[in-house]
Amino acid sequence: MAWLYLITAGVLEVVWAYSMKQSVGFSRLIPSIITVLTMIASFGLLAAAMRVLPLGTAYTIWTGIGAVGAFLVGVFFLGESLNALRTIAALLIISGLVLMKFSGE
């Protein structure tokens, strides 16, 4: 169950990052509310996952999901550039997440 909490927390991190971008510096009400609510939910689920998972594993996976997810949202929904170097960087993050998961606890 801890891994489900952690993955959901990571996805919510992507949602709040995107919502924060859409809030334009918290000047738009609805995206600002979505940002705050998904932040709270993401942190809560991360905390629940950390009851079972080691800090280093949980935090690394959470931030990695957020980083790669935000990168993908930026490319596919916000028109940010996609080039070989950025793609390699994202793949390195993903490989780090896989290694962290299987490195043992």
Rosetta silent file (secondary structure, phi, psi, omega in degrees, C-alpha in Angstrom):
SEQUENCE: MAWLYLITAGVLEVVWAYSMKQSVGFSRLIPSIITVLTMIASFGLLAAAMRVLPLGTAYTIWTGIGAVGAFLVGVFFLGESLNALRTIAALLIISGLVLMKFSGE
SCORE:     score description
SCORE:     0.000 S_00000001
   1 L     0.000  -32.422 -178.802    0.000    0.000    0.000 S_00000001
   2 H   -61.148  -38.196  179.722    2.906    2.349    0.717 S_00000001
   3 H   -67.813  -36.016  176.019    4.010    2.207   -2.927 S_00000001
   4 H   -64.351  -43.771  176.237    0.504    3.095   -4.100 S_00000001
   5 H   -59.191  -44.198 -176.737    0.500    6.068   -1.728 S_00000001
   6 H   -65.871  -44.514  179.364    3.918    7.111   -2.998 S_00000001
   7 H   -64.851  -42.073  177.705    3.043    6.892   -6.686 S_00000001
   8 H   -63.190  -41.118  177.343   -0.211    8.784   -6.113 S_00000001
   9 H   -60.835  -39.904  178.255    1.701   11.436   -4.160 S_00000001
  10 H   -65.422  -41.378  177.736    4.117   11.785   -7.078 S_00000001
  11 H   -64.427  -40.561  178.015    1.299   12.193   -9.587 S_00000001
  12 H   -65.975  -29.151  175.178   -0.297   14.812   -7.354 S_00000001
  13 H   -63.088  -39.296  176.932    3.041   16.618   -7.273 S_00000001
  14 H   -64.361  -42.639  179.815    2.809   16.936  -11.051 S_00000001
  15 H   -61.240  -46.615 -177.831   -0.758   18.224  -10.742 S_00000001
  16 H   -70.288  -30.925  176.760    0.171   20.889   -8.222 S_00000001
  17 H   -65.839  -44.317  178.019    3.197   21.995  -10.235 S_00000001
  18 H   -63.808  -44.334  179.430    1.041   22.377  -13.347 S_00000001
  19 H   -62.948  -37.837  178.515   -1.702   24.137  -11.373 S_00000001
  20 H   -63.446  -40.790  176.487    0.842   26.486   -9.861 S_00000001
  21 H   -61.112  -42.978 -179.047    2.017   27.408  -13.357 S_00000001
  22 H   -70.840  -20.651 -179.204   -1.605   27.986  -14.385 S_00000001
  23 L   -75.361  -12.131  179.980   -2.234   30.141  -11.289 S_00000001
  24 L    51.936   62.637  178.614    0.161   32.784  -12.697 S_00000001
  25 L    68.891   34.429 -178.529    1.827   33.481   -9.374 S_00000001
  26 L    61.359   29.799  178.034   -1.341   32.659   -7.392 S_00000001
  27 L   -95.028   -8.904  177.446   -3.226   35.461   -9.142 S_00000001
  28 L  -112.891  127.876 -169.424   -5.943   33.111  -10.501 S_00000001
  29 H   -64.371  -55.276 -172.929   -8.285   31.647   -7.881 S_00000001
  30 H   -62.169  -50.568  176.932   -9.242   28.178   -9.204 S_00000001
  31 H   -61.075  -32.320  178.190   -5.723   27.052  -10.173 S_00000001
  32 H   -65.796  -42.124  178.320   -4.464   28.441   -6.846 S_00000001
  33 H   -64.819  -44.698  178.399   -7.013   26.389   -4.902 S_00000001
  34 H   -60.209  -41.007  178.832   -6.156   23.268   -6.912 S_00000001
  35 H   -58.672  -52.337 -176.584   -2.466   23.880   -6.198 S_00000001
  36 H   -63.978  -43.814 -179.145   -2.924   24.131   -2.442 S_00000001
  37 H   -65.480  -42.188  179.799   -5.296   21.148   -2.199 S_00000001
  38 H   -73.284  -28.655  173.294   -3.119   18.858   -4.286 S_00000001
  39 H   -62.470  -48.031 -179.708   -0.024   19.960   -2.358 S_00000001
  40 H   -60.516  -45.896  179.837   -1.672   18.992    0.909 S_00000001
  41 H   -63.876  -42.353 -179.959   -2.819   15.654   -0.507 S_00000001
  42 H   -62.654  -47.583  178.657    0.596   14.942   -2.029 S_00000001
  43 H   -63.438  -39.590  179.143    2.443   15.705    1.210 S_00000001
  44 H   -63.066  -43.679  178.684   -0.065   13.656    3.204 S_00000001
  45 H   -69.434  -36.398  175.468    0.347   10.618    0.969 S_00000001
  46 H   -61.749  -44.203  178.739    4.130   11.000    1.003 S_00000001
  47 H   -61.525  -40.381  178.405    4.044   11.058    4.800 S_00000001
  48 H   -64.811  -40.501  178.687    1.876    7.926    4.831 S_00000001
  49 H   -65.452  -35.404 -178.721    4.292    6.147    2.497 S_00000001
  50 H   -70.803  -11.503  173.654    7.224    7.143    4.708 S_00000001
  51 L   -63.554  -29.090 -175.606    5.718    5.215    7.598 S_00000001
  52 L  -111.666  -43.182 -174.204    6.889    2.081    5.775 S_00000001
  53 L   -87.286  149.689  175.987    9.446    3.121    3.162 S_00000001
  54 L   -63.642  149.223 -179.300   12.896    4.528    3.921 S_00000001
  55 H   -54.057  -51.236 -176.887   13.246    8.299    3.659 S_00000001
  56 H   -59.102  -42.421  179.294   15.839    8.184    0.876 S_00000001
  57 H   -67.943  -51.440 -175.178   13.766    5.851   -1.266 S_00000001
  58 H   -62.172  -47.811 -176.620   10.422    7.559   -0.712 S_00000001
  59 H   -67.964  -39.436  179.186   11.650   11.107   -1.214 S_00000001
  60 H   -63.962  -44.943  179.225   13.748   10.233   -4.260 S_00000001
  61 H   -63.977  -44.840 -179.507   10.878    8.419   -5.964 S_00000001
  62 H   -59.396  -49.404 -178.874    8.419   11.220   -5.115 S_00000001
  63 H   -69.917  -33.217  178.288   10.634   13.973   -6.489 S_00000001
  64 H   -65.533  -44.355  176.328   11.586   11.869   -9.512 S_00000001
  65 H   -60.017  -43.137  179.240    7.967   11.260  -10.462 S_00000001
  66 H   -63.561  -42.964 -177.934    7.364   14.979  -10.041 S_00000001
  67 H   -66.434  -49.664 -178.675   10.401   15.984  -12.103 S_00000001
  68 H   -69.053  -39.882  178.658    9.761   13.633  -15.012 S_00000001
  69 H   -62.918  -43.265  178.286    6.006   14.229  -14.876 S_00000001
  70 H   -65.140  -38.018  176.003    6.452   18.004  -14.919 S_00000001
  71 H   -59.526  -47.413 -179.030    8.876   17.651  -17.824 S_00000001
  72 H   -66.001  -41.505  177.153    6.306   15.619  -19.787 S_00000001
  73 H   -62.145  -42.323  178.609    3.451   18.011  -18.979 S_00000001
  74 H   -59.870  -43.423 -178.682    5.651   20.909  -20.074 S_00000001
  75 H   -70.168  -48.679 -171.423    6.457   19.251  -23.379 S_00000001
  76 H   -85.606  -23.210 -177.111    3.011   17.880  -24.221 S_00000001
  77 H  -117.573  -20.744 -176.431    0.723   20.567  -22.786 S_00000001
  78 L  -114.324    2.864  176.085    2.750   23.747  -22.509 S_00000001
  79 L    71.976   22.640  177.895    4.774   23.589  -25.710 S_00000001
  80 L   -73.055  156.267 -173.567    8.166   23.395  -24.009 S_00000001
  81 L   -69.420  146.618  174.784   11.066   22.189  -26.125 S_00000001
  82 L  -123.445  115.241  177.762   11.901   18.529  -26.525 S_00000001
  83 L  -135.405  175.232 -174.739   15.447   17.813  -27.587 S_00000001
  84 H   -60.844  -42.946 -176.919   17.934   14.992  -27.229 S_00000001
  85 H   -65.535  -43.740  177.987   19.667   16.402  -24.154 S_00000001
  86 H   -65.388  -37.645  178.545   16.427   16.965  -22.218 S_00000001
  87 H   -65.643  -44.056  177.680   15.222   13.496  -23.200 S_00000001
  88 H   -61.828  -41.603  178.465   18.460   11.901  -22.014 S_00000001
  89 H   -59.928  -44.793  178.742   18.206   13.824  -18.736 S_00000001
  90 H   -63.877  -40.398  178.168   14.672   12.520  -18.160 S_00000001
  91 H   -64.994  -35.434  176.155   15.786    8.973  -18.984 S_00000001
  92 H   -66.284  -38.815  176.280   18.624    9.277  -16.478 S_00000001
  93 H   -62.268  -46.625  179.842   16.159   10.356  -13.796 S_00000001
  94 H   -61.091  -42.722  179.340   13.935    7.380  -14.608 S_00000001
  95 H   -64.955  -35.500  175.059   16.893    4.988  -14.487 S_00000001
  96 H   -63.285  -39.122  177.904   17.846    6.441  -11.111 S_00000001
  97 H   -64.604  -42.996  179.132   14.318    5.805   -9.839 S_00000001
  98 H   -63.328  -45.285  178.337   14.429    2.198  -11.008 S_00000001
  99 H   -61.735  -40.563  178.708   17.823    1.679   -9.380 S_00000001
 100 H   -62.161  -42.055 -179.115   16.572    3.242   -6.134 S_00000001
 101 H   -62.823  -43.401 -173.913   13.548    0.935   -6.106 S_00000001
 102 H   -95.395    6.344 -178.334   15.602   -2.206   -6.645 S_00000001
 103 L   -78.665   -6.186 -179.185   18.615   -1.280   -4.544 S_00000001
 104 L    95.023  156.394 -176.692   17.072   -2.877   -1.474 S_00000001
 105 L  -123.978    0.000    0.000   15.607   -1.353    1.616 S_00000001
